[in-house]
Amino acid sequence: MKVNRYNFIFNLTFILGIVFTFLTYVNIQIDFNLNFIVFAFLIPSLFLMNIYEYGLSLQKLFQILLLIFVFFLSIFLTRQFTVQLFQVLCLISLSILSSEKNESLVKISLIVKVLFLLSILFLNYIGVLQDVVLLRDSSIRHSFGFAHPNSLGAVFLSIIFDFSLIYSNKQWNVISRTLTVAFLGALIYAVDTTVNSRTTTLMAILILVLIVFKEKFRRLQVSRNILTILILGITFLGVYLPINYNNGNSFFVYLDTLFTNRLNYANIYYQNFGIGWLPRSSYKLTLYQSLVINMENFYINLLIFQGIIIFFIFLIFVLIEARKFRFSFYNAGLIVLAMLTGLFEVHGLSVFFCSVLMFKNTYLNYEYEGEIDDIRRNFSRR
């Protein structure tokens, strides 16, 4: 009974985190920080309930103190509660607090995201939310109530990630698999022609490839060392490419064109702010006194504005969590794609955006029942 009660509160917190995160994608003006509500009120309440239900171990105490340290270090020095800080704190805290018996988490997440998307599309249809129309290479891009066409694409990609997790735990016949792949392919095509988001289309196609070959990929195991190397490699690229961007180098120019000026813009932020050990206040830069540029690369954004200390706390925690489990090629592929999303999307490493980053969830580990039993026994001792 206590597990059900705890999972209900956890899932409710997760739902609010999804809604508050996705509201930042919508074409409305919000004058207060919704993310702060989640972390300052809901997550501390969840910690108290977790301690009440399962007790307080030395490991959990250390993790709580680490979260408090990261939170107050950043808030004290910057007087800001940024998206990057919120993502780091939620990734750490919710990974600690999640239960391996919470098998409904991803299903609930998927339902909430689909309902959220349909609600925004309906509000746009009846005229409550305005459509943002942009032009790229003679292609008309629509947002249908979201703040930007890329925002609509990001929500769609998040839904595809959640669906791929649920699909990994299903045994479907050939007809069902074929219809599923055809339906997803049609959706990806429709979103691409409407939104024209390169990141969304590329990542969705790669996820679709994993889904097509799921049965084969599930039988292949990926070693912890290989997954560690991949995570470190993606993180390295996320930092190295923007810092060393050179508009006189044809290779960097090609990559920047492919990334829609993300490398150039991130390099401009790096040239203006540099990198330090401690967090610093952030603000958006402008070009030509009017063009506001965004830094959508999560990794360099975190490093520049939250500093080396918090950056490595985040990286070490991700590596520790990832190395706790053995993943199939299918699930490891989803994790790698989630990490790659951080190169293009500032919310890419949010657990509310990519539920795949909740490593502990049994949707990612059901192939290895022996290891799940070990994980559950470890949980029972906390």
KEKOLDO-613076 format. One line per 10 residues: number of its first residue (from 1); for each residue x, z negated, y of C-alpha. Coordinates in steps of 0.001 Angstrom, whole numbers, plus 500000, padded with zeros to 6 digits. Layout:
BEGIN
NUM = X:Z:Y ~ ...
***
This chain:
BEGIN
1 = 500000:500000:500000 ~ 502792:499108:502445 ~ 504441:502493:501782 ~ 501218:504326:502660 ~ 500768:502223:505794 ~ 504343:502792:506889 ~ 504229:506532:506172 ~ 501009:506812:508172 ~ 502662:505289:511262 ~ 505797:507378:510710
11 = 503788:510590:510411 ~ 501772:509712:513506 ~ 504993:509233:515464 ~ 506291:512539:514102 ~ 503087:514325:515117 ~ 503338:513021:518681 ~ 506985:514057:518762 ~ 506000:517595:517758 ~ 503201:517798:520317 ~ 505297:516378:523165
21 = 508210:518668:522305 ~ 506017:521759:522104 ~ 504229:520908:525347 ~ 507521:521646:527116 ~ 507083:525229:525878 ~ 503638:525631:527462 ~ 502955:527229:530832 ~ 501865:523979:532512 ~ 503508:521561:534924 ~ 504276:518111:533466
31 = 505518:515541:535971 ~ 506611:512830:533557 ~ 509022:512701:530632 ~ 506982:512858:527427 ~ 510125:512550:525306 ~ 510881:509162:526825 ~ 507490:507881:525645 ~ 508334:508811:522057 ~ 511739:507183:522016 ~ 511168:504187:524287
41 = 507875:503049:522744 ~ 506973:504734:519459 ~ 510338:504734:517681 ~ 511159:501075:518523 ~ 507722:500149:517139 ~ 508545:502116:514002 ~ 511843:500259:513655 ~ 510072:496898:513922 ~ 507565:497928:511269 ~ 510371:499192:509043
51 = 512206:495875:509333 ~ 508975:493970:508673 ~ 508177:496047:505573 ~ 511680:496498:504096 ~ 513884:493870:505746 ~ 517034:494153:507869 ~ 520281:495092:506125 ~ 523732:495187:507693 ~ 523712:498978:507466 ~ 520399:499212:509291
61 = 521565:496707:511919 ~ 524678:498813:512572 ~ 522557:501957:512896 ~ 520219:500254:515363 ~ 523158:499038:517446 ~ 524630:502552:517407 ~ 521359:503999:518710 ~ 521169:501367:521437 ~ 524775:502120:522417 ~ 524176:505871:522671
71 = 520916:505394:524579 ~ 522213:502979:527210 ~ 525585:504712:527577 ~ 523860:507944:528542 ~ 521075:506406:530616 ~ 523456:504111:532529 ~ 525857:506914:533449 ~ 523387:509741:534088 ~ 520079:508084:535033 ~ 518501:510893:533003
81 = 516764:511183:529644 ~ 517656:514741:528711 ~ 516400:516982:525918 ~ 519808:516831:524216 ~ 519915:513026:524230 ~ 516360:512897:522898 ~ 517237:515247:520041 ~ 520312:513245:519031 ~ 518465:509928:519128 ~ 515454:511234:517180
91 = 517599:512971:514574 ~ 519477:509732:513897 ~ 516554:507301:514130 ~ 513974:509319:512176 ~ 516508:510170:509469 ~ 517136:506443:509098 ~ 513455:505540:509153 ~ 512034:508283:506934 ~ 510873:507453:503438 ~ 511778:509589:500432
101 = 508217:509040:499188 ~ 506716:510663:502282 ~ 505952:513952:500567 ~ 503191:514904:503013 ~ 505460:514986:506088 ~ 506240:518702:506086 ~ 502621:519651:505261 ~ 501384:517577:508191 ~ 504077:519045:510426 ~ 503062:522595:509498
111 = 499354:521927:510082 ~ 500007:520350:513496 ~ 502217:523241:514602 ~ 499719:525897:513489 ~ 496854:524077:515241 ~ 498995:523684:518373 ~ 499819:527403:518418 ~ 496186:528421:517875 ~ 495047:526014:520617 ~ 497447:527502:523172
121 = 496434:531044:522225 ~ 492760:530086:522602 ~ 493359:528440:525995 ~ 495126:531597:527109 ~ 492258:533731:525798 ~ 489645:531828:527831 ~ 491863:531896:530942 ~ 492941:528253:531139 ~ 496613:529100:530534 ~ 498200:532143:532101
131 = 500100:534854:530246 ~ 503679:535426:531399 ~ 504481:539145:531118 ~ 508096:540325:531196 ~ 509808:543670:530705 ~ 512893:544198:528532 ~ 514267:547646:527701 ~ 510874:549270:528365 ~ 509217:546713:526035 ~ 506438:544535:527422
141 = 506754:540897:526377 ~ 503849:538423:526397 ~ 503843:534622:526306 ~ 500072:534156:525758 ~ 499935:530765:527485 ~ 503489:529628:526812 ~ 506049:529316:529585 ~ 508097:532264:528327 ~ 507791:534821:525511 ~ 510804:533156:523868
151 = 508847:529897:523826 ~ 506077:531507:521802 ~ 508722:532920:519488 ~ 510341:529497:519072 ~ 507053:527863:518018 ~ 506436:530675:515535 ~ 509959:530252:514106 ~ 509402:526511:513734 ~ 506250:527244:511715 ~ 508178:529658:509479
161 = 510792:526961:508827 ~ 508126:524457:507760 ~ 506358:526990:505573 ~ 509615:527856:503814 ~ 510066:524174:502897 ~ 506594:523937:501393 ~ 507057:527276:499633 ~ 510282:526004:498021 ~ 508268:523378:496170 ~ 505630:525753:494789
171 = 505482:527782:491607 ~ 503582:530953:492499 ~ 502916:534008:490351 ~ 504166:537490:491194 ~ 500958:538542:492951 ~ 500881:535407:495138 ~ 504554:535807:496046 ~ 504093:539475:496900 ~ 501069:538794:499102 ~ 502881:535913:500807
181 = 505946:538013:501579 ~ 503785:540905:502824 ~ 501747:538582:505060 ~ 504870:536930:506510 ~ 506475:540325:507061 ~ 503407:541519:508955 ~ 503403:538345:511067 ~ 507094:538725:511899 ~ 506522:542340:512912 ~ 503508:541407:515069
191 = 505389:538598:516825 ~ 508438:540828:517358 ~ 506386:543595:518980 ~ 504614:541045:521188 ~ 507398:538618:522053 ~ 510532:540734:521476 ~ 512667:537644:520848 ~ 515858:538565:519018 ~ 516543:535032:517841 ~ 513050:534571:516415
201 = 513042:537932:514664 ~ 516537:537590:513191 ~ 516035:534032:511912 ~ 512540:534773:510577 ~ 513830:537799:508655 ~ 516666:535737:507142 ~ 514182:533047:506088 ~ 512005:535774:504575 ~ 515008:536972:502539 ~ 515449:533441:501190
211 = 511760:533342:500274 ~ 511920:536715:498486 ~ 514825:535573:496294 ~ 513741:531943:496048 ~ 513682:531765:492256 ~ 517260:533018:492004 ~ 518556:530955:494926 ~ 517006:527761:493560 ~ 519133:528020:490436 ~ 522359:528169:492449
221 = 523864:524919:493659 ~ 525930:524651:496832 ~ 528711:522083:496810 ~ 528819:519411:499488 ~ 532210:520683:500667 ~ 530938:524218:501246 ~ 527924:522961:503199 ~ 530217:520713:505249 ~ 532478:523654:506073 ~ 529498:525781:507106
231 = 528123:523068:509401 ~ 531537:522517:510973 ~ 532039:526268:511344 ~ 528731:526791:513142 ~ 529417:523816:515417 ~ 532881:525198:516177 ~ 531440:528603:517085 ~ 528821:526940:519273 ~ 531605:525388:521334 ~ 534448:527911:521030
241 = 532591:531084:522005 ~ 531161:529853:525341 ~ 534395:528110:526362 ~ 536573:531144:525641 ~ 534148:533804:526846 ~ 535933:536615:528694 ~ 533959:539389:530334 ~ 537045:541595:530108 ~ 537019:541421:526319 ~ 534816:544074:524681
251 = 534132:541816:521676 ~ 532861:538955:523853 ~ 530850:541401:525980 ~ 529190:542776:522834 ~ 528366:539260:521586 ~ 527037:538283:525006 ~ 524770:541331:525025 ~ 523591:540425:521535 ~ 522983:536805:522638 ~ 521164:537916:525840
261 = 523784:536558:528294 ~ 523867:533148:526602 ~ 527661:533157:526280 ~ 528215:534120:529908 ~ 525747:531544:531227 ~ 527201:528776:529038 ~ 530695:529685:530234 ~ 529528:529381:533845 ~ 528311:525846:533104 ~ 531608:525048:531402
271 = 533598:526341:534398 ~ 531507:524215:536774 ~ 531269:520979:534750 ~ 534101:521000:532240 ~ 534144:518573:529310 ~ 534621:514811:529451 ~ 534434:511829:527162 ~ 531317:510311:528703 ~ 527824:511572:529648 ~ 527230:513055:533071
281 = 524201:514029:535131 ~ 522951:517556:534519 ~ 521284:520072:536764 ~ 520591:523778:536537 ~ 522905:526299:538165 ~ 521842:529382:540094 ~ 523369:532825:540516 ~ 523057:534822:543714 ~ 521311:531816:545315 ~ 518069:532530:543487
291 = 518510:533247:539763 ~ 518296:529993:537803 ~ 520365:530219:534621 ~ 519768:528138:531517 ~ 522262:526957:528926 ~ 520363:527418:525672 ~ 523271:526726:523309 ~ 522618:523215:521977 ~ 526215:522491:520964 ~ 528028:523259:524220
301 = 525126:521757:526165 ~ 525464:518478:524276 ~ 529252:518462:524653 ~ 529259:519152:528393 ~ 526474:516791:529461 ~ 526613:514018:526834 ~ 530379:513994:526400 ~ 532821:513989:523506 ~ 531871:510525:522198 ~ 528156:511219:521715
311 = 528894:514759:520510 ~ 531029:513460:517648 ~ 528584:510667:516829 ~ 525950:513376:516378 ~ 528237:515621:514316 ~ 529499:512842:512044 ~ 525957:511616:511403 ~ 524768:515130:510452 ~ 527692:515550:508060 ~ 527109:512143:506447
321 = 523410:512880:505954 ~ 524059:516371:504593 ~ 526648:515093:502111 ~ 524279:512523:500623 ~ 522413:515205:498687 ~ 522991:518222:496471 ~ 521180:521318:497689 ~ 520239:524562:496040 ~ 521338:527789:497721 ~ 517775:528179:498998
331 = 517649:524814:500745 ~ 521254:524961:501922 ~ 520443:528372:503400 ~ 517574:526864:505388 ~ 519872:524121:506708 ~ 522492:526682:507756 ~ 519838:528782:509522 ~ 518590:525654:511328 ~ 522140:524931:512486 ~ 522540:528574:513587
341 = 519352:528282:515639 ~ 521182:525729:517777 ~ 523416:528556:519025 ~ 520427:530243:520687 ~ 517800:527547:521226 ~ 518340:524237:523004 ~ 515642:522625:520847 ~ 517101:524126:517690 ~ 518571:520863:516390 ~ 515404:518878:516994
351 = 513787:517428:513858 ~ 510450:518255:515466 ~ 511492:521902:515716 ~ 513287:522152:512348 ~ 511900:519688:509811 ~ 514584:520960:507436 ~ 516986:518622:509257 ~ 515166:515652:507694 ~ 517633:515843:504797 ~ 516162:512891:502964
361 = 512819:514532:502437 ~ 512098:515350:498801 ~ 511023:518868:499749 ~ 514709:519630:500077 ~ 515839:517820:496940 ~ 513172:518135:494273 ~ 515406:520281:492025 ~ 517688:517331:491292 ~ 515397:514643:489997 ~ 518294:512457:488847
371 = 519685:512302:492351 ~ 516259:511615:493795 ~ 515946:508636:491483 ~ 519318:507384:492721 ~ 518216:507824:496337 ~ 515006:505922:495668 ~ 516891:503069:494018 ~ 519172:502882:497060 ~ 516118:502775:499309 ~ 514615:499904:497359
381 = 517722:497831:498029 ~ 517579:498282:501798
***
